[in-house]
Amino acid sequence: MTSPRDWTSRPHRGASRRDLLKLSTAALASVAAPSILKAQSGELVFASWGGSWEAAMREAWFKPFTQKTGIGIRTVSGNAYGRIQAMVEAGKTEWDIVEVLPDFQWIGAEKKLLEPIDFGVVDKTPIMTGNDLVTPYSVPQVLFSRLIAYNKKFSPGPATFADVFDTKKFPGKRAFYSKANGAFLEAALLADGVAPSALYPLDIERALKKLSTIRDDILFYETNAQAEQFITDGQAVIGLVPDGRALSAKKNGAPIEIANNLAFLTWSAMVVPKGAPRAKQAMQFLAFALTPDAQAAIAKAYTYGPVVPKAFEMIPAERAAILSGGPQMKDAVVMGEKWWGANLAAATEKVNAWKLS
């Protein structure tokens, strides 16, 4: 990873219910075959997005957890939704914990692919309230956001999402993530006058109508690295991009400013696949990762924000000011991830049809 926020370029980001139902025989067979990487007795297998994020977890979470409990943690990559389903349906679950985007909290539960969280072990009371962060089958991991970054030639820059869609006031290309749940539908509705509290269920037709007003000025990026490049080299003068990518670009000298007030906040989640061989130890790890100390540690190691508010008491103010969910994002709109979990496939079809129209 070249930046902290490369989540949405991972294979599972665009996974839909249809994708889950179309697993190939080959995929199932690969799970049924003997695994090359067998965990040692008691050693947890954690499926992650890898890269520098995994390195940060190892220092902030994995090593301290092992020192405390004696339970080792092995990481594997390729944490795709379809892979989880293949393992469970083949009765060959090898992973104990998987980090996922929040739509899978509901998709996975509906497909009966997840173990229920043992809240007798995992204390959920310190976790921030509301917005479906906790479900019977998942707990939140960390916060991240997408926000508006804009070229410094605009002074002042866009102050509202209506400004983002005003190509006369702010001429030039806009960079949006290509996946339907990349927050550009929400941005379009806010620009069209919808109140944040009334966003969901999304009026997709209305959002697409608003997007049509700037169709010729939209650059859709496929990866977060591409998003960073667009705003760095000026191909896009305004971008709705992961906050970590915007921070990285600015730190590396890109001529941009960041509008923290124009942000969409979301989170990653941790789940235990059904049939996980070390589910009991997995619950111990989840309990550990959600302590204020552990949440503060990961926030100091990476710019993802803590999901336990008390952790902010252990984080220096200057650090908190750049974290997802920090005080600078008090006006951020929280993504309706439960709605997306139920509607991703249908929304994607409508967005793709609009792109081709």
Buried (B, 14 or more C-beta within 10 A) or exposed (E): BEBBBBBBBBBBBBBBBEBBEEBEEEBBEBBEEEEEEEBEEEBBBBBBBBBBBBBBBBBBBBEBBBEEBEBBBBBBEEBBBBBBBBBBBBEBBBBBBBBBBBBBBBBBBBBEBBBBBBBEEBBBEBBBEEBBBBBEBBBBBBBBBBBBBBBEEBEEBBEBBBBBBBBEEBEBBBBBBBBBBBBBBBBBBBBBEBEBEEBBEBBBEBBBEBBEBBEEBBBBBEBBBBBBBBBBEBBBBBBBBBBBBBBBBBEEEBBBBBBBBBBBBBBBBBBBBBBBBBBEBBBBBBBBBBBBEBBBBBBBBBBBBBBBBBBBEBBEEEBBEBBBBBEBBEEBBBBBBBBBBBBBBBBBBBBEEBEEE
